Amino acid sequence: MAQENFKDEWLDRAFRLAFFLHGNRETAKKIAASAMSKLEAASNAQFKRYYYNPTGRAENSRAARSRVSLNDLQLLQRLVFVESEIFERENEASEQNLLKFFIKHLVRISLKRNSFYVALGVSRILHNYGTADAMEIYNVIIQDPERVHDDYYYRSRKGVLMKELKARFGEILQIVKVNRGEERFEAKTDNENLREIAYESLKTFIPWNSSCAIPDKFNPFNDIIKAFYFDKKDPDEEHRIEVNRIHAALDPECFARLINSLNLPASEEKMEIPKFMLTENQTNFDENDWHDPPSLQTDELKQIKEILASQAESRKAMSAGFLRVVTDGETLSEINLAKTGSVSLSLDESAEVIEVYSQNETLLAAHLLSFAELQNGDFSDSLTLEKGQKITFSFAPVLNRYGEPEKVNLVVSYAETQIFRRFALKLLRAKFAFGNLLNRPFLKPVPAFGLILLMLTFGWLVFRNSAEKREQFAANPPKAEMPENNFPQDKLPKSEEQIVAPNTNSAPKNDKPVLPKQEKQVDFAVNRSPKRESKKEIPVKEPQTQIANNNLRKEETDENGILRLPLREKVRSESQQRIYGDRNGDKKLTGLTLNEITSIYIDISGDENLSKEIIEKVSAEFAKSGKFTVVNDKETADGRLKIQIRRETEGEMSEASVTAVVRLINAKGFVVYPNRKGISGWKYVGAVGKIPARIASDLSKAKK
């Protein structure tokens, strides 16, 4: 009963938040039900589901729930933000609603990242504080000077948030240029009527079950706010600290304390409400009273729980068929389980919710992305359904120079964990593959039947032949008096007569002495086992292969003394191969090939003193060949030439010996050069003044 009350409270919270946004009971119920359904299907939701049969001891269940319930409650709040957008576009008829939706979307896209983006969005977009002021604000929130970025980072990240807001609202928002060319949303000149709605929205969107940690009075330059300080001892502890930081940026009262401590202008003076482009007869339209959201009534709560229970039962009845992969409401791919069990996708940084639906449109699994998990590198998350079906999300983020994800390579895979269902799925895929074979144009019905009959006949003959050999072996037992023939492996006699009656006088001098044949050994002339013979064979490398390997360094060294060596590719798992593709032109490769790439961005790392010289020389060599154009904007480039440089010896800049590792990656993150199978990169060793010409020459020659 306690768990039922626990779920009822969550549903009521989701309903009240949705009602605040839309002011309509039916819409709010739909949003609350959908958000809770996705939370139950989320792979990273760890709480014990009310509609499933929990296993294990009850006290263990309570302990786990209390440990992660705050996490899950905030996931539910984010899911309400996501589900609300489906209904928002039908309710954008008033400035009041549009302002709530604008602030909600700003909170949504910044909340999935971290407290920096939340503070940046509030101070630089919703308010018009300068970059220097925003840096001071975040310096107090983060309580760690080493994590405060430069002003360029603030401007570029503000541009990212504005771009996503513009993509959401389109022509409703207009961008204008103000002082020093800064881009901002055009602001409403008279915003007093809407300022109260903005403050009320911010208070409503504060992370649930959080509180203000900023005292009424404190010195921001001397005092340490422990609730914001992370000692880096327990990585899991920073999640709770991040919630405190986000609360401080969103809560108007908490934000005002922070502003006052820094002696900055009050938020009322700096708030800029966007000017929404609406017609005159729409601006004052507000059809619902959303200021005091009501609670769910008993019958409404029962209705939502019945919907969730029905969806849970539908998940239990799921059978292999087609799966649909959806990201933020858009279908990206389908998985035909009769053919394959996985699909590879490429997502941009704005992706937030990945969902998997069955062929009857039942939600099976969901994952809510966050920057925190992506910044830690590759990871996988799995969810096992009631009948043992396992759905796995494997993520491989591509990080920018700030260590933030700019795109994500994703593999969604499906597997059966129960042995009988696994066998049935394999049988289904075999049937599908065989059906495809028969459906090919060159296989007509009559020839196809003949082919099947021929295969069955061949199998029967093989079986019969093996049976006859066994009978022959039984009828001809080994003869103890027969001497054993000890021929060297490379000089075995060719004819059977030579084996039966060997000429001992003509045997090679190095032959071993003839020993009496043991009783358990088989007559070599009659029942020589090919399998046993193969085990005795010793593989020998052909001379040509050995010579090629010995001369590898000699062949790869040019007249300038530059040595080029291949870096062997590490063995990848099947999921990694699907993410990274094949370097030999596999169809799974996504994006442009080496021959299609024309513009490249040179991304060099390692010794900074050598970077500028190498970039200039490589660019000059490409200009001579005319096969590539070097650009300064990596976003517009077809590919990125990654060079890792390391100084090996000291000396003059142009004569210093260095090691350089080179790869060319297309815009989708796939390595297209080296384009040899099994090689992940080229390693160059030599003088820094001569290596760039060799790198550019080899890459230009590889492009046809």
Salt bridges, closest charged atoms under 4 A:
GLU4 OE2 - LYS305 NZ 2.98
ASP8 OD1 - LYS305 NZ 3.27
GLU26 OE2 - LYS29 NZ 2.98
GLU40 OE2 - LYS7 NZ 3.12
GLU40 OE1 - ARG315 NH2 3.96
GLU59 OE2 - ARG57 NH2 2.06
GLU83 OE2 - LYS38 NZ 2.37
GLU85 OE2 - ARG89 NH2 3.26
GLU85 OE1 - HIS105 ND1 3.60
GLU85 OE1 - ARG108 NH1 2.56
GLU85 OE2 - ARG168 NE 3.96
GLU88 OE2 - LYS104 NZ 2.58
GLU88 OE1 - ARG168 NH2 2.69
GLU92 OE2 - ARG168 NH2 2.87
GLU95 OE2 - LYS188 NZ 3.36
ASP144 OD2 - LYS232 NZ 3.82
ASP151 OD2 - ARG155 NH1 3.48
GLU164 OE2 - ARG113 NH2 2.58
GLU182 OE2 - ARG124 NH2 2.98
GLU182 OE2 - LYS158 NZ 3.41
GLU182 OE2 - ARG184 NH1 3.42
GLU186 OE2 - LYS275 NZ 3.82
ASP216 OD1 - ARG257 NH2 3.14
GLU237 OE2 - ARG240 NH2 2.27
GLU238 OE2 - ARG147 NH1 2.86
GLU238 OE2 - ARG245 NH1 3.15
GLU242 OE2 - ARG245 NH1 2.82
ASP251 OD2 - HIS247 NE2 3.11
GLU253 OE2 - ARG257 NH2 3.12
GLU272 OE1 - ARG184 NE 3.05
ASP289 OD1 - HIS291 ND1 3.31
GLU300 OE1 - ARG25 NH2 2.53
GLU300 OE2 - LYS29 NZ 3.75
GLU313 OE2 - LYS316 NZ 3.44
GLU352 OE2 - ARG78 NH2 3.14
GLU352 OE1 - ARG108 NE 2.68
GLU355 OE1 - LYS38 NZ 2.91
GLU361 OE1 - ARG324 NH2 2.39
GLU373 OE2 - HIS367 NE2 2.96
ASP381 OD2 - HIS367 ND1 3.58
GLU404 OE1 - ARG157 NH1 3.60
GLU406 OE2 - ARG640 NH2 3.18
GLU416 OE1 - ARG421 NE 3.07
GLU468 OE2 - ARG464 NE 3.45
GLU533 OE1 - ARG528 NE 3.99
GLU556 OE1 - ARG564 NE 3.20
GLU556 OE1 - ARG694 NH2 3.90
ASP558 OD2 - ARG694 NH1 3.31
GLU569 OE2 - ARG572 NE 3.30
GLU569 OE2 - ARG583 NH2 3.15
GLU574 OE1 - ARG578 NH1 4.00
ASP603 OD2 - ARG640 NH1 3.56
ASP603 OD2 - LYS642 NZ 3.33
ASP607 OD2 - ARG647 NE 3.37
GLU613 OE2 - LYS617 NZ 2.94
GLU621 OE2 - LYS624 NZ 3.70
GLU648 OE2 - ARG646 NH2 2.82
GLU650 OE1 - ARG647 NH1 3.99
ASP698 OD2 - ARG564 NH1 3.34
ASP698 OD2 - ARG694 NE 2.93
